[in-house]
Amino acid sequence: MPRPARPTRPDEPARNDQPTRPDQPDRSDQPDQTGPTDQPGRTAPSDRPVLLVAGASSGIGAAVAARGTDGGARVAVCARRAGALRAVADACGATPYVADVTVRGEVDELVAAVVRDHGRLDGVVANAGTIRPGGLLDLSDEDWDATLRTNLTSVFLLARAALPHLAAARGAFVTVGSVAGLRAAAGASAYAASKAGAGMLTSVIAAEFGPHGVRANTVCPGWTRTEMADEEMREFTGGLSLDAAYAQATVLVPQRRAAAAEEVADAVLWLLGPRSSYVNGATLTVDGGLTSVDAGRVPFDFHVTPR
């Protein structure tokens, strides 16, 4: 399988194999943010959980980062697109790390850098994703390889690097899958196979590392209004407005709409947190009820007019 190209990194440090933190400010004149707080009733920064969100330059990953920092976590965000990643980090107060999670060396350095900078690692969100549409006879070898490497191999690489730290913290691992990994559709062979594989790999993590205190679960969103989904809508709906395209794509969804990225992020953060302490190896659909619909009964539903 060809090795993906290493992304260009701004402000490259002396060690060229480390993930970079773009435009790192000089904090030499600021108080130590890792020490105990002197304000009663507030949690010391060093006691706040540390979350690593991969694929955080837009969409669901960016929403997880924003919701996580709002909830008091220290959030590290990772992506290949430095400019977009920096904008997300600046908006929510996360720490950005530019790295390609399909490359083992970069993932190892990423996790090491997060632990070095923050002292611990409590949760990981594997959200890097891509879609290369194409039928079984049309999809190129390159598109197949790129899809599996981004959607499946990245989960394996992140888990392998992070699990020792998550075990030490009795933390959690969440994979962002898709309902496409649960239900078959023509023209999405690589995407569906990669998301199904990612979900099963996450279940294996739950079984293998549950005895070590680590929980691992998969969130499977349906249509969610993100940058990637917007591109799909523009490609497949023949010039319709985005609102009209999403309305057509969600006609079989009982809630008759797509999700907001924040709605998926809330499910991810619940699985990372203590209120889901006995949830392990689960697949949580966030799809407005789509996977509960009996496709064979759709022609008899007077509320639905199939295209």
N, C-alpha and C positions, 0 to 999 in steps of 0.2 A: 504494500500500500504506500503511495507516495507521501512523503512528509510535507505537511502544509508549510507554506512560507512563513518565516518568522516576521511578525509585524514590526513596522518602524516605531521606535519608542522615543518620546521626547525626553530631553534632559537625562540621557543615559548615564548611570553611575559607573564607577570604576569597574565593578564586576558586571560584565556584559550579560551574564546568564541570570541575573536577578530580575524579577518583575519590577517595573518602575512605578514611582508615585509621581505623577506629573505635577510640576509647579509646586513642589513641597515648600511651604512657608518656613521661615526662620522663627522658631519658637523659643530661642535662647533667652528672651527677656520675659517669657510668660511663666506662670507658676507650673509646677509639675502636675500634669493632669492625671497621673497614675497613682497619686498618693491619696490618703484618706481625706474626706471632706470635713470641713469644720462647721458645716451647717447641720444642726440636729434634724433628724427625720429624713435625710436624703442619703441615697446610696452612694458610697464612694465609687468613683469612676472605675477603679480596678476591680470592683465587685460586680460590675454590670456585665451581662453576657456578651460574648463576642461572636458575631455572625459573619460568615463569608458567603457572599452572593455572587455566583458566577453567571455571566450573561446579563449584566446589570446596566448596560448602556441605554436601554429603552424598555418599554412594555412591562411585562410582569416582573422582571428582575428589578427594574427601577422602582416599581411600586412596592416591592418587598423591602427594598432599601429604605424608602421613605417611611413606610409604616414601622419598620424596625427601629429606626432612630427616634421616631415619635414615641415609641413605646419604651425608650430608655436604653436600648441595646447599643453597643459599639459595633458599627457595621463596616466591614471591608467589602468594597465592590470591585469586581474584576470584569474586564472585557478587552477586546482587541482594539476597539475604536477609541483612541485616546481623547479626542475632543468631546465626543458624546458622553464618555464616561466621566470626564471632568465636570461637565455640566450637571450630571446627576449627583455627583458627590458634593459639588458646591451647593446645590439646591437643598440637600437633606442633611449635610454634615457628616457624610460617610468619608472613609479613607479610600482613595482610588489606587488600584494596582493594575497596570497594563500587562496582560499576559494572554497567551493562547492556550486554552485549556485542552486542546487536542494534542499538545506536545508534552511528553512526560517530564522533561527537564524543567520546562516553564511551570508546570503544575507543582512539582516538588519545591521549586524555589518560591512560588507564590505562597504555598501553605507555610513554609518555613518563615517567610517574611512577615506574614500575618501574626504568627505565634510570637516571633521575635518582637514585633512592634507593640503587640497588645497583651502578651503574657499568657494567653490561653486561647482555646477555640472551643466554643460551645455548640455551634450549629453551622451546617453547610447547606446551601441551596444550589443544586445542580440545575441551572436554568438555560445554559447555552443551547441554542437550537437553530436549525436551518431547515428549509424545505426545498427540495428539487423535484417538482412534479414530473410525472412521466409514466406511461404504461410499461408493463413488463418487457415488451419487445422494443420499446423506444428509449428507455432510460440508459444513459451511457454508464460505462464502468466508473468513470471519474465522478459522476453525480452520485452513484450508489456509494462509492467509497467516502466521498466528502460528507454525505448525509449520516452514514453510520459513525464516522469518526467524530462528528460534532455532537450528534444526539445520543450516542451510546458509549463510545470509547471515552469521551470526556467524563462521563459519570464514573466509569471504572477508575480513571486516573485520579479524579478528585477524591474518590472514596479511599483508594489505596494510600494516598498521601495524608488524608485527614483522619482516618479512623484511629490511629494510635492516640492522637490528641483528643478526639471525641470520647474515646474510652476513658481517658484520664479525667475528663470533665463530666462523664456520664451524660453526653450530649446527644444531639439528634441530627439526622441526615434526611433531607427532603429532595426528592427528584421531581421536577416539573415535567410530567408526561403529557399525554393528550388523549382525548376520547378516540382519536385516530388509531391509537394503540390497543383499543378495546373492541372496535368495530371496523370491519373491512369496508374499503371503498375503492373503486377503480381509479387508476391514475395516481395513486399515492403509495406505491409499493415500498420505496425506500423509507419514506417518512413513517409509515405505519409499522414496518418491521423494526425500525430503530426505536420508536417509542414503546412498542411492546417489549422489546429487549431491555430497554432501560427500566421499565416497571418490574420485570422479573429479576433483573440484577439487584434492584433495590430490595426486593423480597429476600434475596439471598443474603444481602447485608444484614437484614433484620434477623434472619435465622442464625447467621454465623456470629454476629456481634451483640445480639440481645443478651447473652450470658455475661458480656463485658459491660453492660449498662448502656449500650447505644441503641437508640430507636431509629428505624429507617422506614419512611413511608413515601408514597407517590401521590401527587395531586394531578388529576387529569382534567384540565379545562376543556370546555367546548369552545365555540367561537368566542373570542375575546378581542375587544377593540385595542389592537396594538399596531405598531408600525409594520410588522411582518404580515399580520392579517389584512391590513389595509392594502398592502401590495398585492396579496392574493385576490382581494375583491376587485381591484382595478384590472387585473389580468383576466379574470374569468367572467366578468359580468357585462362586457360589451358596452362600456360607456355610461352605465348607470351612476348616479351619485352614490357616495359611500353609504349614506343612510338607506337608500333604496336597496343597495346591494346586500347590506346586512339584514334588512327586513326579509329579503328573498331567501338568504342563506339560513335564516332561523325560523322559517315558516313551520317546521316540525318541532321546534322547541316549545314545550308547554308555556314557558314564560314569554315567548314571542320576542326575544331580544337577545343580543350578545351580552356577554359579561363585561364589566369594567375591569381593568387590570387590578384595581384595588380590591375587588371582591375575591379574586384569586389569591392575591397577596395575603388577605386576612386568613384564608384557609391554610396557607403555607406557614404563617406565623403561629397559628394555633397548634399545628403539628410540631413546631419547634419548641413550644412552650410547655410549662408544667401542667397545664390543664388537660393535656393529652398524654399524661404520663403512662397510661396502660394501652396506648394505641401504638402498635408495632406491626410492620409488615402489611399495612393496610393500603388500599387504593381508594382515594377519596375523589369522586367526580364532582366537579364544579361546572355544571353544564346546563343549568336551568331545567333539568329533567329529561334532557334529550335521550340518554341511554336507557331511560325507563319506557320509552315509547315502543310499542309493538308495530314494527314497520308493516307487517301484514294486515293490520287493521286501518292503516292510514286512509285507503280509499273509502272507508265507511265512516270517516270522521267528517261531519258536515262543517266543522270549524276550519278545515284545512282544504285548500285548493292546490294540489300538487302542480308543479310547473309542467 
